[in-house]
Amino acid sequence: MSQQTQDRTRTFAELFESVVANVATVIQGKADVIRLVTLALVAEGHVLIEDSPGTGKTSLAKAIGRSIDADVGRIQFTPDLLPTDVVGLSVWNRSANVFEFRPGPIFSGIVLADEINRASPKTQSALLEAMAEGHVTVDGTTHPLKRPFMVLATQNPLDHEGTYPLPESQLDRFLMKVSMGYPSREAELEILTTHAAGSVVESLQAVVTPGEVQGMATAAQTVHVAPAVQAYMVDLADASRRHRDLSLGMSTRATLSLQRVSRALAAAQGRSYVTPDDIKALAHPVLDHRLVVNADAMLRGVSAYDVNEDILRSVPTPRMA
């Protein structure tokens, strides 16, 4: 590891930018997505990526893992995948006359859960329980997961065959939902050049340590959130719960998630306090997937994004002193 990585005097913002810049050498033209995923990492949350195949989701997970010196586990979700294929199982050791636990791929720093909506609800629940609790319990024994720990779950668009839509209660456990999308023409030309000799992910070097990531996560939670900003988030939640186009608005978990990741954003920008603009900047990736549009609004072509925009316009923004 380089001398720069070993330097413990770097600020939160410098550490954050070093991860973003390192990942950007592999994922061209997607700076906004990289920043959001890195924010989720330091906010100790998980990310759901809905996109078409071949847009760089696996490369993103590997690049994040290599940048923070964490191992990457990949789970390919299929209809016949079992919960034990995710969390692990106890195996009888005949020579020692005991059961030994063999951990599954969930015991990695970065876990890529590929095509999560192709697995059965039972297997989906096993993954989401591990995400929520930070540990798994097998045969009555609790096994803690690694830290830092982040799940990057991908899902196909719901109109694809063989998919099991995630219930709203499980979607709510993802801190963010993002879309990679296809790169711009310029970015795709750059990809053809940089990836011509094969995958460049394997050549990435770590730019921060797992300990530094944990330090960033701890530091982010010390960022000040003024009462007026907290009231603004509660007002957004209340407006979503009363909105005529929604059958399900923001949960309390959604409000807490918005506060947690807004603190990380403020720290990444070198501030010790959260502003209303931080809330607005994160409202769509943090909230859209938690809002359920009712049938009448869907018939009118209204999306969760549209409703979220309407809520952000209608709720007064507090003035900061």
Backbone bond lengths (Angstrom), bond angles and torsions (degrees), N, CA, C in turn:
res aa  C-N    CA-C-N  psi(-1)  N-CA   C-N-CA  omega(-1)  CA-C   N-CA-C  phi
1 M - - - 1.467 - - 1.521 109.44 -
2 S 1.335 116.90 143.16 1.457 121.16 -174.24 1.527 111.00 -70.01
3 Q 1.355 113.73 163.27 1.455 119.81 177.78 1.522 110.90 -63.19
4 Q 1.360 115.70 -33.89 1.467 119.19 179.56 1.524 111.10 -62.05
5 T 1.338 116.70 -40.37 1.456 120.15 -179.56 1.519 111.10 -66.29
6 Q 1.340 116.40 -31.88 1.451 119.72 -178.75 1.528 112.49 -78.17
7 D 1.340 117.51 -11.74 1.451 121.67 -178.25 1.521 109.90 -70.46
8 R 1.321 116.38 117.48 1.461 120.58 -177.12 1.527 112.29 -91.15
9 T 1.342 118.60 3.68 1.455 120.45 -176.95 1.523 112.25 -92.85
10 R 1.311 118.10 -2.26 1.457 119.25 -178.92 1.530 110.85 -68.24
11 T 1.317 115.14 144.86 1.456 120.21 180.00 1.527 110.56 -77.69
12 F 1.330 115.16 169.54 1.464 120.71 176.18 1.527 109.74 -55.29
13 A 1.340 116.27 -48.15 1.460 120.40 -177.03 1.527 111.27 -61.68
14 E 1.329 117.42 -39.20 1.470 120.61 179.73 1.518 111.12 -67.58
15 L 1.318 117.62 -42.23 1.461 120.90 177.31 1.527 110.51 -62.89
16 F 1.314 115.68 -43.74 1.464 121.00 -179.64 1.524 110.45 -61.04
17 E 1.319 116.85 -48.62 1.466 120.65 -177.94 1.520 111.83 -65.78
18 S 1.321 117.35 -31.35 1.472 119.31 179.36 1.528 110.67 -66.88
19 V 1.337 117.04 -37.68 1.471 120.44 176.77 1.520 109.96 -67.03
20 V 1.333 117.25 -47.17 1.460 121.75 -179.02 1.527 110.67 -58.81
21 A 1.338 116.32 -46.41 1.465 120.27 -178.26 1.518 111.14 -65.11
22 N 1.333 117.15 -38.01 1.462 120.27 -179.24 1.521 111.12 -66.02
23 V 1.331 116.66 -44.71 1.471 120.44 179.72 1.527 110.28 -66.39
24 A 1.336 116.96 -34.56 1.463 121.26 -177.89 1.525 112.41 -65.61
25 T 1.328 117.98 -18.27 1.471 119.27 176.13 1.525 111.25 -71.00
26 V 1.323 116.49 -18.04 1.475 121.69 179.44 1.521 111.08 -104.50
27 I 1.331 116.95 -42.05 1.470 122.55 -177.87 1.518 107.61 -104.11
28 Q 1.312 116.37 93.40 1.464 120.66 -176.48 1.521 111.85 -81.87
29 G 1.334 114.47 142.97 1.453 120.62 173.41 1.510 115.50 75.24
30 K 1.333 117.88 12.83 1.464 121.21 -177.65 1.532 111.00 -128.70
31 A 1.324 115.77 45.07 1.467 120.50 -176.22 1.528 111.47 -60.17
32 D 1.330 117.70 -39.96 1.467 120.51 -178.12 1.528 111.00 -63.98
33 V 1.335 117.08 -43.23 1.463 120.69 179.13 1.523 110.29 -64.57
34 I 1.335 117.29 -42.78 1.463 121.03 -179.68 1.522 110.18 -61.21
35 R 1.314 117.00 -42.08 1.465 120.43 179.56 1.524 111.25 -64.33
36 L 1.323 116.44 -42.71 1.458 119.24 -179.66 1.529 111.11 -63.50
37 V 1.324 117.23 -43.95 1.463 120.42 -179.58 1.529 110.49 -66.06
38 T 1.320 117.41 -38.49 1.466 120.40 178.03 1.525 110.56 -67.80
39 L 1.320 117.47 -36.80 1.463 120.38 174.27 1.522 110.77 -60.96
40 A 1.338 116.34 -42.90 1.464 119.79 178.25 1.520 110.82 -62.00
41 L 1.320 116.77 -37.63 1.471 121.13 179.22 1.524 111.20 -60.03
42 V 1.327 117.00 -49.85 1.467 119.95 -176.88 1.529 111.43 -78.55
43 A 1.340 117.18 -15.49 1.463 120.45 173.82 1.517 111.02 -90.46
44 E 1.331 116.95 3.95 1.464 124.19 178.53 1.526 111.55 57.32
45 G 1.327 114.84 45.41 1.453 121.23 177.51 1.512 111.51 -120.00
46 H 1.320 116.11 -179.16 1.459 122.85 -177.58 1.520 109.37 -123.97
47 V 1.331 115.80 155.87 1.458 121.05 -171.82 1.525 110.20 -124.83
48 L 1.321 115.57 135.71 1.459 122.39 173.54 1.526 107.95 -105.90
49 I 1.334 115.78 126.42 1.463 121.36 -179.70 1.524 108.19 -114.63
50 E 1.320 116.46 117.56 1.465 120.14 176.32 1.518 108.29 -108.08
51 D 1.328 115.36 116.21 1.457 118.86 -177.88 1.511 111.00 -165.11
52 S 1.317 114.72 170.68 1.460 121.34 178.15 1.524 110.16 -75.36
53 P 1.333 117.46 160.38 1.470 120.03 177.56 1.536 111.67 -62.99
54 G 1.326 115.68 151.16 1.451 121.13 172.51 1.507 115.74 80.35
55 T 1.333 118.12 19.39 1.463 120.17 -179.36 1.530 113.09 -101.53
56 G 1.321 118.14 6.35 1.464 120.34 172.91 1.511 115.28 102.11
57 K 1.325 118.49 15.81 1.468 120.17 -177.07 1.528 111.56 -66.28
58 T 1.329 117.08 -44.62 1.466 120.24 179.59 1.527 110.95 -65.76
59 S 1.320 116.24 -41.33 1.468 120.30 178.99 1.521 110.94 -63.03
60 L 1.329 116.75 -36.72 1.468 120.70 178.36 1.521 110.35 -62.33
61 A 1.333 116.82 -47.20 1.466 120.28 -179.89 1.531 111.04 -61.10
62 K 1.325 116.88 -45.04 1.462 120.58 179.96 1.526 111.41 -64.32
63 A 1.326 115.94 -40.31 1.467 119.47 -179.05 1.522 111.59 -66.33
64 I 1.338 116.81 -40.24 1.462 120.10 176.46 1.526 109.66 -62.18
65 G 1.322 116.93 -46.61 1.462 120.79 -179.32 1.517 112.42 -59.67
66 R 1.322 116.96 -46.42 1.464 119.78 -179.46 1.521 111.63 -67.33
67 S 1.320 116.89 -33.06 1.469 119.98 -178.38 1.518 112.52 -68.78
68 I 1.332 117.59 -26.85 1.462 120.44 -178.66 1.537 111.59 -110.53
69 D 1.337 115.95 11.63 1.472 121.67 177.35 1.528 111.40 60.21
70 A 1.339 115.88 42.79 1.468 121.57 178.63 1.519 109.09 -118.51
71 D 1.325 116.05 147.14 1.453 119.17 176.81 1.527 110.03 -76.07
72 V 1.328 115.32 150.62 1.465 121.89 -177.17 1.519 108.85 -114.70
73 G 1.317 116.58 124.79 1.457 121.66 175.36 1.519 109.98 -107.85
74 R 1.322 116.22 139.54 1.466 120.26 -178.62 1.518 109.47 -120.18
75 I 1.334 115.68 130.67 1.462 121.80 177.05 1.526 107.75 -119.36
76 Q 1.331 116.43 116.12 1.458 120.05 176.43 1.529 108.17 -89.32
77 F 1.313 116.56 108.44 1.455 120.50 -176.55 1.527 110.30 -78.68
78 T 1.316 115.07 129.79 1.461 123.40 178.15 1.527 108.39 -135.52
79 P 1.331 118.05 163.83 1.475 119.51 -178.34 1.521 114.19 -59.29
80 D 1.342 117.63 -26.97 1.466 119.60 -177.73 1.533 113.20 -97.96
81 L 1.337 117.59 8.56 1.468 120.63 178.59 1.524 109.74 -68.39
82 L 1.340 116.14 136.28 1.464 121.41 -179.26 1.532 110.48 -103.19
83 P 1.344 117.75 155.93 1.468 119.56 175.99 1.525 113.29 -54.76
84 T 1.346 117.58 -35.65 1.474 120.11 179.57 1.520 111.67 -66.87
85 D 1.341 117.90 -23.76 1.468 120.64 175.92 1.520 111.20 -69.88
86 V 1.316 116.45 -17.68 1.466 122.00 -179.72 1.526 110.79 -95.72
87 V 1.338 116.73 -52.61 1.465 120.30 -171.32 1.530 113.32 -94.43
88 G 1.329 118.11 -21.28 1.459 121.26 -176.94 1.523 111.24 107.86
89 L 1.312 115.78 179.95 1.463 120.25 -178.01 1.519 110.42 -155.44
90 S 1.331 115.28 164.44 1.460 121.40 177.15 1.529 109.13 -92.63
91 V 1.333 115.06 132.05 1.468 121.83 -178.01 1.523 108.75 -119.61
92 W 1.316 116.75 136.53 1.458 121.22 -179.21 1.522 110.80 -73.69
93 N 1.347 115.28 123.57 1.462 121.77 175.01 1.524 107.70 -96.32
94 R 1.328 115.60 105.15 1.455 119.77 -173.19 1.528 111.75 -65.36
95 S 1.336 117.01 -37.74 1.464 118.89 -177.02 1.521 111.85 -70.30
96 A 1.331 117.16 -37.45 1.464 120.87 -179.01 1.524 112.01 -90.46
97 N 1.343 116.73 -10.83 1.467 122.12 178.43 1.535 112.28 62.32
98 V 1.358 115.74 36.52 1.466 121.04 179.56 1.532 109.24 -142.34
99 F 1.325 114.67 161.50 1.457 119.70 171.32 1.536 108.67 -86.55
100 E 1.304 117.05 134.77 1.461 122.53 177.85 1.527 108.85 -115.40
101 F 1.315 114.95 137.04 1.459 119.50 179.38 1.521 110.22 -85.02
102 R 1.308 115.47 128.14 1.456 121.50 175.25 1.518 108.77 -111.01
103 P 1.329 116.91 107.93 1.473 120.01 -173.50 1.522 112.27 -66.84
104 G 1.326 115.21 147.96 1.452 121.79 175.78 1.518 111.05 -89.83
105 P 1.316 117.78 -177.77 1.471 121.75 -176.86 1.525 114.12 -66.23
106 I 1.343 117.21 -10.95 1.460 118.64 176.90 1.526 111.17 -65.91
107 F 1.336 117.15 -18.44 1.467 121.40 -179.58 1.524 110.54 -86.65
108 S 1.315 116.53 53.76 1.461 123.75 176.25 1.518 108.38 -128.11
109 G 1.331 115.91 161.03 1.454 118.99 179.07 1.516 112.28 -67.81
110 I 1.333 115.96 -47.29 1.457 122.75 175.76 1.521 107.33 -117.31
111 V 1.319 116.77 124.43 1.461 121.27 -178.82 1.520 109.06 -114.68
112 L 1.334 115.86 120.87 1.456 120.91 174.32 1.519 108.00 -95.01
113 A 1.319 116.44 109.25 1.461 122.38 177.82 1.522 107.37 -97.51
114 D 1.334 116.02 94.83 1.452 121.28 -169.97 1.528 111.52 -85.13
115 E 1.323 115.08 129.27 1.470 122.90 178.86 1.534 111.18 55.34
116 I 1.325 114.51 54.84 1.463 121.41 -174.90 1.525 111.87 -59.29
117 N 1.321 117.62 -28.81 1.460 118.91 -177.23 1.530 113.47 -85.33
118 R 1.335 117.56 12.51 1.465 120.38 171.08 1.531 111.75 -96.46
119 A 1.327 117.04 -10.98 1.464 120.31 179.73 1.524 110.00 -89.68
120 S 1.319 115.06 164.22 1.463 120.22 178.81 1.532 110.19 -69.72
121 P 1.317 117.32 156.54 1.474 119.97 177.88 1.523 113.31 -55.13
122 K 1.328 117.85 -34.21 1.464 120.84 -179.52 1.525 110.96 -63.19
123 T 1.329 117.06 -42.80 1.463 120.67 179.50 1.518 110.78 -72.64
124 Q 1.324 117.33 -37.99 1.461 120.26 174.75 1.527 110.45 -56.98
125 S 1.324 116.11 -42.24 1.461 120.72 -178.49 1.521 112.03 -64.33
126 A 1.334 116.98 -35.52 1.469 120.38 179.38 1.518 110.29 -62.43
127 L 1.335 116.47 -42.61 1.465 120.49 178.29 1.517 110.73 -65.96
128 L 1.336 116.80 -47.36 1.453 120.45 -174.66 1.522 112.44 -68.71
129 E 1.337 116.77 -29.61 1.458 119.72 175.19 1.526 110.57 -66.86
130 A 1.329 116.42 -42.17 1.466 120.27 177.69 1.529 110.43 -62.72
131 M 1.329 117.03 -39.06 1.463 120.82 178.09 1.521 111.18 -62.10
132 A 1.322 116.38 -43.46 1.463 120.57 -175.12 1.517 112.71 -73.14
133 E 1.341 116.47 -38.96 1.464 120.37 -172.37 1.525 113.54 -91.62
134 G 1.342 117.49 -23.87 1.460 119.93 -176.80 1.510 113.19 76.74
135 H 1.337 116.42 11.57 1.467 120.96 176.36 1.520 108.13 -158.21
136 V 1.327 115.21 166.78 1.464 120.08 173.94 1.524 107.87 -126.92
137 T 1.327 115.17 151.39 1.460 121.02 178.15 1.523 108.41 -118.67
138 V 1.324 116.02 120.48 1.456 122.33 179.50 1.518 108.20 -125.50
139 D 1.334 116.79 124.07 1.466 122.54 179.60 1.525 111.80 54.37
140 G 1.327 115.82 39.71 1.459 120.84 176.00 1.516 115.48 81.34
141 T 1.343 117.94 -0.81 1.461 121.63 179.40 1.522 109.77 -108.75
142 T 1.325 116.02 130.54 1.456 121.20 -179.50 1.523 110.05 -91.10
143 H 1.325 115.94 131.65 1.462 122.25 179.91 1.535 108.61 -120.65
144 P 1.344 117.93 114.79 1.468 119.70 -179.88 1.528 111.51 -70.57
145 L 1.331 115.81 147.26 1.455 121.13 176.77 1.521 109.93 -86.85
146 K 1.326 115.26 163.82 1.460 120.51 -179.71 1.533 110.30 -68.17
147 R 1.322 114.83 158.20 1.455 121.42 171.41 1.523 107.35 -133.79
148 P 1.348 117.94 136.37 1.460 126.16 -1.68 1.525 111.60 -66.26
149 F 1.343 114.58 152.72 1.458 121.23 -178.37 1.518 108.36 -138.95
150 M 1.328 116.27 125.50 1.463 120.23 178.02 1.517 109.38 -144.52
151 V 1.328 115.48 136.82 1.458 122.10 174.96 1.524 108.37 -102.42
152 L 1.325 114.85 126.09 1.460 121.27 169.33 1.519 106.08 -106.17
153 A 1.307 116.63 103.05 1.463 121.23 -177.80 1.522 109.37 -100.06
154 T 1.313 116.36 132.93 1.456 120.12 176.70 1.519 108.91 -109.14
155 Q 1.318 115.83 147.65 1.458 119.51 174.44 1.518 109.10 -140.03
156 N 1.314 114.73 146.48 1.455 120.61 175.56 1.518 109.12 -75.52
157 P 1.327 117.34 154.54 1.469 118.62 172.68 1.520 109.93 -53.58
158 L 1.318 116.45 143.07 1.462 121.08 -169.05 1.531 114.10 -67.79
159 D 1.355 116.81 -9.04 1.459 117.03 178.04 1.529 111.62 -86.91
160 H 1.339 117.80 0.33 1.455 120.61 176.20 1.530 109.68 -75.66
161 E 1.329 116.42 150.46 1.458 120.43 179.94 1.525 111.01 -70.81
162 G 1.343 115.40 151.09 1.460 121.07 173.86 1.505 114.55 73.61
163 T 1.326 117.93 27.57 1.459 120.38 179.39 1.524 110.53 -108.00
164 Y 1.351 114.66 148.65 1.466 122.13 176.50 1.533 106.59 -116.33
165 P 1.308 118.81 103.80 1.467 120.03 -177.51 1.529 111.43 -57.15
166 L 1.324 116.30 138.40 1.460 120.33 176.91 1.528 109.71 -71.89
167 P 1.331 117.80 132.48 1.477 120.09 176.62 1.531 110.89 -62.83
168 E 1.329 115.31 156.78 1.467 119.82 -178.52 1.526 112.12 -57.28
169 S 1.328 117.08 -37.03 1.466 120.08 -178.68 1.526 111.56 -65.72
170 Q 1.327 117.15 -28.44 1.458 120.20 178.48 1.523 111.28 -85.41
171 L 1.318 117.36 -36.39 1.461 120.00 174.52 1.528 111.00 -58.85
172 D 1.330 115.31 -34.63 1.461 121.10 -177.67 1.527 112.16 -64.42
173 R 1.322 117.20 -18.15 1.465 120.31 -178.62 1.532 112.63 -82.72
174 F 1.326 117.05 -9.43 1.456 120.01 175.16 1.525 109.15 -88.00
175 L 1.303 115.36 127.50 1.467 119.92 -179.59 1.523 110.50 -61.75
176 M 1.335 116.33 -40.73 1.458 121.00 -177.74 1.520 110.67 -140.57
177 K 1.322 114.04 158.33 1.462 121.57 167.17 1.522 106.87 -127.69
178 V 1.334 116.00 125.96 1.463 120.69 -178.23 1.524 109.18 -129.62
179 S 1.302 115.55 167.45 1.459 121.98 176.53 1.524 108.14 -129.35
180 M 1.326 116.89 130.21 1.455 120.57 178.77 1.530 110.20 -70.83
181 G 1.328 116.41 -50.60 1.462 120.23 -178.00 1.522 111.44 72.13
182 Y 1.313 115.30 166.08 1.464 119.89 177.98 1.523 109.62 -77.94
183 P 1.328 117.61 147.32 1.468 120.01 -179.63 1.528 111.49 -72.06
184 S 1.321 115.43 162.29 1.459 120.59 174.35 1.537 109.28 -69.63
185 R 1.309 116.36 169.04 1.463 120.24 -179.62 1.526 110.99 -59.46
186 E 1.332 115.90 -44.29 1.465 120.26 -179.23 1.519 111.05 -64.48
187 A 1.334 116.24 -42.35 1.464 119.52 -179.40 1.524 110.85 -66.67
188 E 1.331 117.02 -37.30 1.466 118.95 -179.28 1.523 111.01 -69.61
189 L 1.323 117.49 -34.82 1.462 120.25 174.42 1.528 110.57 -63.12
190 E 1.342 116.56 -39.99 1.463 120.66 177.74 1.519 111.07 -65.33
191 I 1.344 116.33 -37.60 1.461 120.70 177.97 1.524 110.48 -62.45
192 L 1.340 117.00 -41.84 1.459 120.63 179.25 1.518 111.74 -60.85
193 T 1.323 116.28 -31.64 1.460 120.28 179.63 1.517 112.01 -79.55
194 T 1.333 117.01 -50.22 1.465 120.59 -174.10 1.514 112.79 -72.67
195 H 1.334 117.55 -28.42 1.457 120.81 -177.27 1.525 112.45 -101.79
196 A 1.329 116.80 12.37 1.468 120.30 -175.51 1.519 112.40 -62.25
197 A 1.324 117.17 -35.62 1.473 121.07 -176.45 1.525 112.30 -92.59
198 G 1.339 117.45 10.02 1.461 120.53 -178.94 1.516 110.94 118.42
199 S 1.330 115.74 -169.26 1.460 120.91 -176.99 1.524 110.89 -69.27
200 V 1.350 115.66 131.01 1.459 120.11 177.38 1.523 111.28 -94.01
201 V 1.340 116.40 -4.81 1.466 119.46 -179.73 1.521 110.83 -61.96
202 E 1.331 116.61 -38.76 1.463 120.52 -175.45 1.521 112.44 -64.11
203 S 1.330 116.99 -21.70 1.468 119.79 -178.41 1.523 112.75 -90.05
204 L 1.332 117.40 -4.38 1.465 119.84 -179.78 1.515 111.18 -65.84
205 Q 1.319 116.29 141.93 1.451 122.91 175.26 1.525 109.33 -109.25
206 A 1.315 115.90 150.55 1.466 120.24 177.81 1.525 110.22 -66.52
207 V 1.320 116.17 138.09 1.463 120.95 178.30 1.530 111.65 -112.85
208 V 1.330 117.63 -13.89 1.460 122.32 171.28 1.523 107.48 -138.73
209 T 1.309 116.33 163.31 1.456 121.33 178.43 1.537 109.63 -99.58
210 P 1.321 117.71 159.91 1.468 119.07 174.39 1.523 112.64 -56.33
211 G 1.332 116.22 -36.01 1.462 119.78 178.08 1.517 112.01 -63.65
212 E 1.330 116.60 -37.74 1.462 119.67 177.54 1.525 111.44 -68.05
213 V 1.322 116.36 -36.41 1.465 119.26 176.60 1.520 110.32 -62.51
214 Q 1.330 116.52 -42.68 1.460 119.90 177.96 1.521 111.04 -64.99
215 G 1.328 116.00 -37.42 1.459 119.39 176.30 1.522 112.12 -63.59
216 M 1.336 116.24 -38.12 1.459 120.41 176.54 1.525 110.97 -65.08
217 A 1.330 116.14 -41.50 1.465 119.99 179.40 1.526 111.01 -61.34
218 T 1.326 115.77 -40.70 1.465 120.34 178.87 1.525 110.75 -68.09
219 A 1.339 115.76 -43.56 1.456 120.26 -178.60 1.525 111.57 -64.55
220 A 1.331 117.16 -37.02 1.463 120.49 -177.78 1.520 111.42 -61.13
221 Q 1.324 116.80 -34.74 1.460 119.76 -176.64 1.530 112.84 -76.52
222 T 1.332 117.10 -4.39 1.466 120.51 175.44 1.531 111.82 -92.81
223 V 1.323 117.38 -5.73 1.464 120.87 179.89 1.530 109.20 -65.21
224 H 1.310 116.06 135.09 1.464 121.59 -174.18 1.525 111.38 -75.77
225 V 1.325 115.93 135.30 1.462 122.21 172.84 1.524 106.80 -119.26
226 A 1.315 116.60 111.41 1.468 121.50 -176.76 1.521 110.46 -65.60
227 P 1.333 117.04 150.92 1.468 120.10 177.48 1.525 113.14 -53.62
228 A 1.341 117.59 -35.61 1.466 120.15 -179.77 1.525 111.27 -66.06
229 V 1.336 117.04 -35.51 1.462 120.58 179.08 1.526 109.68 -73.13
230 Q 1.322 116.90 -38.68 1.466 119.39 175.95 1.530 110.64 -63.09
231 A 1.325 116.21 -40.96 1.467 120.25 177.81 1.527 110.71 -63.23
232 Y 1.336 116.57 -35.57 1.466 121.31 178.01 1.529 110.44 -62.85
233 M 1.326 117.33 -42.93 1.462 120.59 178.95 1.533 110.92 -65.18
234 V 1.327 116.58 -40.10 1.470 120.06 178.59 1.525 110.10 -66.44
235 D 1.333 117.18 -37.45 1.466 120.35 177.55 1.530 110.67 -64.55
236 L 1.338 117.13 -39.16 1.472 120.36 176.30 1.530 110.37 -62.08
237 A 1.331 115.52 -43.54 1.469 119.50 179.72 1.526 110.70 -63.14
238 D 1.331 116.60 -43.88 1.461 120.28 -179.15 1.529 111.23 -63.98
239 A 1.335 116.00 -40.24 1.465 119.96 179.04 1.523 110.84 -64.64
240 S 1.331 117.03 -36.34 1.465 119.46 179.50 1.526 111.24 -68.53
241 R 1.311 116.41 -34.71 1.468 120.17 -178.24 1.534 111.93 -73.73
242 R 1.316 116.08 -20.33 1.465 120.11 -179.86 1.523 112.82 -105.56
243 H 1.323 117.71 -0.09 1.470 120.37 -174.80 1.528 110.73 -69.28
244 R 1.312 116.12 135.35 1.462 121.52 -174.54 1.529 113.02 -66.45
245 D 1.335 118.15 -21.62 1.467 120.77 -176.70 1.532 113.17 -94.86
246 L 1.329 117.42 0.86 1.457 120.14 -177.15 1.526 111.37 -114.49
247 S 1.321 115.12 137.89 1.461 119.94 170.82 1.524 110.60 -95.90
248 L 1.329 116.83 -15.36 1.466 121.86 176.54 1.512 108.80 -146.91
249 G 1.336 115.55 121.73 1.462 120.73 -179.90 1.518 111.95 -99.44
250 M 1.322 115.54 -159.14 1.467 121.29 -178.11 1.524 110.91 -68.55
251 S 1.323 115.36 136.31 1.464 120.59 172.65 1.523 109.26 -86.36
252 T 1.319 115.52 170.87 1.473 119.14 174.27 1.519 109.98 -64.31
253 R 1.346 117.07 -34.84 1.462 120.06 176.32 1.529 110.51 -60.90
254 A 1.328 116.66 -36.46 1.463 120.43 179.07 1.527 110.79 -64.09
255 T 1.334 116.54 -41.77 1.461 120.15 178.61 1.524 111.04 -64.16
256 L 1.323 116.76 -43.75 1.460 120.88 177.52 1.528 111.11 -63.15
257 S 1.326 116.54 -39.98 1.468 120.54 179.42 1.522 110.82 -64.14
258 L 1.316 116.09 -42.11 1.465 120.26 179.47 1.519 110.82 -62.48
259 Q 1.329 117.18 -40.77 1.464 120.14 177.58 1.526 110.95 -65.74
260 R 1.335 116.59 -42.67 1.462 120.15 -176.46 1.524 112.27 -63.23
261 V 1.323 116.51 -45.90 1.457 118.69 -176.64 1.532 111.30 -77.85
262 S 1.332 118.35 -26.91 1.467 120.08 176.00 1.523 110.73 -67.65
263 R 1.319 116.31 -31.74 1.464 119.39 174.14 1.527 110.58 -64.47
264 A 1.330 115.88 -42.28 1.467 120.07 178.68 1.528 110.74 -63.24
265 L 1.332 116.91 -39.81 1.465 120.28 178.69 1.519 111.15 -63.94
266 A 1.339 116.64 -43.95 1.464 119.63 178.84 1.527 110.68 -60.56
267 A 1.332 117.14 -44.35 1.467 120.69 179.54 1.523 110.81 -63.74
268 A 1.334 117.36 -38.40 1.461 120.93 179.69 1.522 111.76 -65.54
269 Q 1.327 116.30 -25.08 1.456 121.04 177.76 1.520 112.65 -95.86
270 G 1.330 116.09 9.97 1.458 121.10 174.61 1.505 115.01 79.92
271 R 1.343 116.92 19.27 1.463 120.52 179.55 1.510 111.35 -108.15
272 S 1.336 116.10 154.57 1.457 121.46 178.44 1.525 111.23 -104.25
273 Y 1.327 117.39 14.20 1.461 121.27 -178.28 1.532 108.76 -148.19
274 V 1.324 114.67 154.28 1.460 121.87 179.87 1.522 109.26 -95.78
275 T 1.334 116.35 141.61 1.460 121.81 176.60 1.532 110.21 -113.07
276 P 1.324 117.95 161.66 1.470 119.75 174.87 1.523 112.99 -58.16
277 D 1.343 116.84 -30.53 1.467 119.64 178.23 1.527 111.55 -64.78
278 D 1.337 117.43 -31.60 1.469 120.31 175.03 1.521 110.42 -62.26
279 I 1.328 115.43 -42.27 1.471 120.72 179.53 1.526 110.03 -62.65
280 K 1.324 116.61 -45.81 1.463 120.67 -178.75 1.532 111.15 -64.93
281 A 1.329 116.59 -38.71 1.460 120.26 -177.98 1.521 111.96 -64.88
282 L 1.328 116.79 -27.61 1.467 120.97 -175.80 1.524 113.19 -105.08
283 A 1.317 117.68 -2.85 1.461 120.69 -172.93 1.522 112.70 -59.76
284 H 1.328 117.77 -41.88 1.469 119.26 -176.00 1.533 112.47 -72.36
285 P 1.334 120.11 -51.63 1.470 117.75 179.94 1.520 113.95 -65.60
286 V 1.328 118.31 -27.35 1.460 120.95 -177.86 1.529 112.32 -87.92
287 L 1.325 117.51 -30.73 1.470 119.75 -169.91 1.525 115.57 -110.49
288 D 1.313 119.50 -30.77 1.471 120.44 -171.22 1.526 112.95 -54.37
289 H 1.331 117.07 -42.67 1.470 118.97 -175.80 1.527 112.77 -74.74
290 R 1.324 116.87 -8.96 1.469 120.78 179.50 1.531 111.88 -94.22
291 L 1.314 117.19 -13.70 1.456 121.52 -177.12 1.524 109.59 -91.93
292 V 1.325 116.82 131.27 1.467 121.86 -179.47 1.528 108.66 -110.73
293 V 1.323 114.75 113.84 1.463 121.03 179.96 1.527 109.41 -76.24
294 N 1.319 116.75 137.05 1.470 119.32 -179.06 1.529 111.14 -77.11
295 A 1.320 115.43 170.74 1.470 121.00 -172.52 1.524 112.10 -63.06
296 D 1.329 117.07 -42.36 1.465 120.05 -178.69 1.523 111.41 -61.25
297 A 1.342 116.41 -43.11 1.466 120.10 179.80 1.529 111.04 -67.23
298 M 1.327 116.94 -37.39 1.461 120.11 178.75 1.522 110.77 -62.94
299 L 1.322 116.89 -37.90 1.462 120.47 177.82 1.529 111.72 -64.96
300 R 1.322 115.80 -27.84 1.470 119.84 177.21 1.511 111.96 -85.98
301 G 1.336 117.08 0.63 1.461 120.80 179.17 1.514 114.24 81.58
302 V 1.321 117.16 18.77 1.470 121.46 179.80 1.524 109.28 -82.01
303 S 1.328 117.03 134.54 1.467 122.58 178.55 1.524 110.09 -109.09
304 A 1.336 115.50 167.75 1.464 120.13 176.32 1.525 110.45 -61.79
305 Y 1.319 117.14 -34.55 1.468 121.07 177.12 1.529 110.13 -60.80
306 D 1.325 115.93 -45.16 1.466 119.81 -179.53 1.523 111.07 -61.36
307 V 1.321 116.45 -44.25 1.464 120.22 -179.46 1.526 110.35 -64.31
308 N 1.319 116.55 -41.71 1.460 120.74 179.60 1.532 110.25 -61.57
309 E 1.327 116.34 -41.94 1.465 119.93 176.88 1.528 110.79 -60.95
310 D 1.315 116.52 -42.06 1.465 120.80 179.56 1.528 111.01 -62.92
311 I 1.325 116.10 -40.82 1.470 120.16 179.16 1.521 110.57 -65.36
312 L 1.336 117.06 -43.60 1.463 120.70 -179.53 1.532 111.28 -63.61
313 R 1.333 116.89 -33.53 1.471 119.90 177.76 1.522 112.11 -74.03
314 S 1.324 116.26 -34.55 1.470 119.51 -172.42 1.526 113.53 -83.46
315 V 1.328 117.92 -28.03 1.470 120.66 -177.68 1.528 108.96 -86.24
316 P 1.336 118.23 122.67 1.472 121.11 -178.12 1.540 111.16 -60.03
317 T 1.320 114.71 137.41 1.464 120.85 177.35 1.512 109.61 -84.35
318 P 1.330 119.70 127.88 1.461 120.15 -179.26 1.520 111.68 -69.79
319 R 1.296 115.23 147.62 1.470 120.55 176.40 1.518 108.85 -90.00
320 M 1.319 114.76 130.44 1.463 119.68 179.79 1.516 110.25 -91.31
321 A 1.330 116.35 137.22 1.474 120.57 -179.20 1.509 110.21 -69.18
